[in-house]
């Protein structure tokens, strides 16, 4: 394996994704569901799939669907998540316990966290700058695996930081305030994606 290419790709992608919408989405999903492992696994799988598509030059959806449409779908998904989180925040009182901590609901909440994070990030990252960067790096190298490995590792590392940040916020800020903050951030990111 070409370790120089893998490390170069890791560094470029890691820096590009710090503070990006992907990391914010993971942070918000962590606050919403309070299932860090489910969010981390869903995000990691989504980002690995999207990176693999970029590294192999696939961009399958991009060849059939214009990039602007993919971008608009991602924007709509972020705004829709914001609306759903706002609805949940309206039904939550400041003193309410976290309903996702109830034993009966634990498995279904983890599954919802995994699935919603997976699909949100798959759509949001399709055709994103990091996927395009991976595509470009893979085109310049004879082998795409080191580019894939470095890119996927960087995205998973940034995702882990987002999950840790979300967990830290959950300990410091009341659930209702976090839901409102997540709602505003989701909607804001969706509007930003739509306008850019």
C-alpha positions in Angstrom: 0.0 0.0 0.0 1.2 3.5 -0.8 1.3 5.0 2.7 2.3 8.5 1.5 -0.9 8.7 -0.5 -3.0 7.4 2.3 -1.5 9.9 4.8 -1.8 12.8 2.4 -5.4 12.0 1.7 -6.1 11.6 5.4 -4.6 15.0 6.2 -6.4 16.8 3.3 -9.8 15.3 4.0 -9.6 15.7 7.8 -8.8 19.4 7.5 -11.5 19.9 4.9 -14.2 18.3 7.0 -13.4 19.9 10.4 -16.4 22.1 11.2 -18.1 21.1 8.0 -21.8 20.3 7.7 -21.0 16.6 8.1 -19.4 17.2 11.5 -22.3 19.5 12.5 -24.8 16.9 11.4 -23.1 14.2 13.5 -23.0 16.5 16.5 -26.7 17.3 16.1 -27.7 13.6 15.6 -25.7 12.8 18.8 -27.6 15.4 20.7 -31.0 14.4 19.3 -30.7 10.6 19.8 -28.1 10.3 22.6 -27.0 7.1 21.0 -23.3 7.8 20.2 -22.4 4.4 18.9 -25.4 4.2 16.6 -24.7 7.7 15.2 -21.0 6.9 14.8 -21.7 3.6 13.0 -24.4 5.2 10.8 -22.2 8.1 9.9 -19.1 6.0 9.4 -20.9 3.6 7.1 -22.4 6.4 5.1 -19.1 8.2 4.7 -17.2 5.0 3.8 -19.8 4.2 1.1 -19.6 7.8 -0.3 -15.8 7.7 -0.2 -15.7 4.4 -1.9 -17.9 5.8 -4.7 -15.5 8.7 -5.1 -12.3 6.7 -4.9 -13.5 4.3 -7.6 -14.6 7.2 -9.8 -18.2 6.0 -9.6 -20.2 9.0 -8.7 -23.0 6.8 -9.9 -25.7 9.2 -8.8 -23.8 12.2 -10.2 -23.7 10.6 -13.6 -27.5 10.3 -13.7 -28.7 13.1 -11.5 -27.3 16.7 -11.8 -25.2 17.8 -8.8 -27.6 20.7 -8.1 -30.5 18.3 -7.6 -28.5 16.2 -5.2 -27.5 19.3 -3.3 -31.2 20.5 -3.2 -32.3 17.0 -1.9 -29.6 17.3 0.9 -30.8 20.8 1.7 -34.4 19.7 2.0 -33.4 16.7 4.2 -31.5 19.0 6.6 -34.5 21.4 6.8 -36.9 18.5 7.3 -34.7 17.2 10.1 -34.8 20.7 11.7 -38.6 20.7 11.6 -38.9 17.2 13.1 -36.5 18.1 15.9 -38.4 21.4 16.5 -41.6 19.3 16.9 -39.9 17.1 19.4 -38.6 20.1 21.3 -42.1 21.6 21.5 -43.3 18.4 23.2 -40.4 18.3 25.7 -40.5 20.1 29.0 -37.3 21.3 30.6 -37.6 18.8 33.4 -38.4 15.9 31.2 -36.2 12.9 31.4 -34.6 11.7 28.1 -37.3 9.4 26.7 -34.6 7.6 24.7 -33.2 6.2 28.0 -36.2 4.1 28.7 -35.3 0.4 28.5 -38.2 -0.6 26.2 -37.3 2.1 23.6 -33.5 1.7 23.7 -33.1 -0.6 20.7 -35.6 1.2 18.4 -34.0 4.6 19.2 -30.6 3.2 18.4 -31.9 1.8 15.1 -33.6 5.2 14.2 -30.3 7.0 15.1 -28.3 4.7 12.9 -30.7 4.7 9.9 -31.4 8.5 9.9 -27.7 9.4 10.3 -26.8 7.0 7.5 -29.2 8.4 5.0 -28.7 12.0 6.0 -25.0 11.8 5.5 -25.2 9.6 2.3 -27.2 12.3 0.6 -25.4 15.2 2.1 -22.0 13.9 1.1 -22.8 12.8 -2.4 -21.0 15.1 -4.8 -19.6 17.1 -1.8 -16.1 18.7 -1.9 -14.5 15.8 0.0 -15.9 13.2 -2.3 -14.7 15.2 -5.3 -11.3 15.6 -3.6 -11.1 11.8 -3.2 -12.2 11.4 -6.8 -9.4 13.8 -8.0 -6.8 12.2 -5.8 -7.7 8.7 -7.0 -7.5 9.9 -10.6 -3.9 11.0 -10.0 -2.8 7.7 -8.5 -2.5 4.3 -10.0 -4.3 2.6 -7.1 -7.4 4.0 -5.5 -7.3 1.9 -2.3 -4.8 4.2 -0.4 -6.9 7.2 -1.3 -10.0 5.4 -0.2 -8.3 4.2 3.1 -7.0 7.7 3.9 -10.3 9.4 3.0 -12.5 7.0 4.9 -10.2 7.1 8.0 -10.2 10.9 8.0 -14.0 11.1 7.7 -14.5 8.5 10.5 -12.0 10.5 12.7 -13.9 13.7 12.2 -17.2 11.9 12.8 -15.8 10.6 16.1 -14.9 14.1 17.1 -18.5 15.2 16.3 -20.0 12.4 18.4 -17.7 13.3 21.3 -18.7 16.9 21.0 -22.4 16.0 20.9 -22.0 13.8 24.0 -20.2 16.7 25.8 -23.0 19.1 25.0 -25.6 16.6 26.2 -24.0 16.6 29.6 -23.9 20.4 29.8 -27.1 21.7 28.2 -30.7 20.6 29.0 -32.4 18.3 26.5 -35.0 20.9 25.3 -32.3 23.5 24.7 -30.3 21.0 22.7 -33.3 20.0 20.6 -34.0 23.7 19.8 -30.3 24.3 19.0 -30.2 21.2 16.8 -33.4 22.3 15.0 -32.0 25.7 14.2 -28.7 24.3 13.1 -30.2 21.6 10.9 -32.5 24.2 9.2 -29.6 26.7 8.9 -27.3 24.2 7.3 -30.1 23.1 4.9 -30.7 26.8 3.8 -26.9 27.3 3.5 -26.6 24.2 1.2 -29.6 25.4 -0.9 -28.1 28.8 -1.4 -24.5 27.8 -2.1 
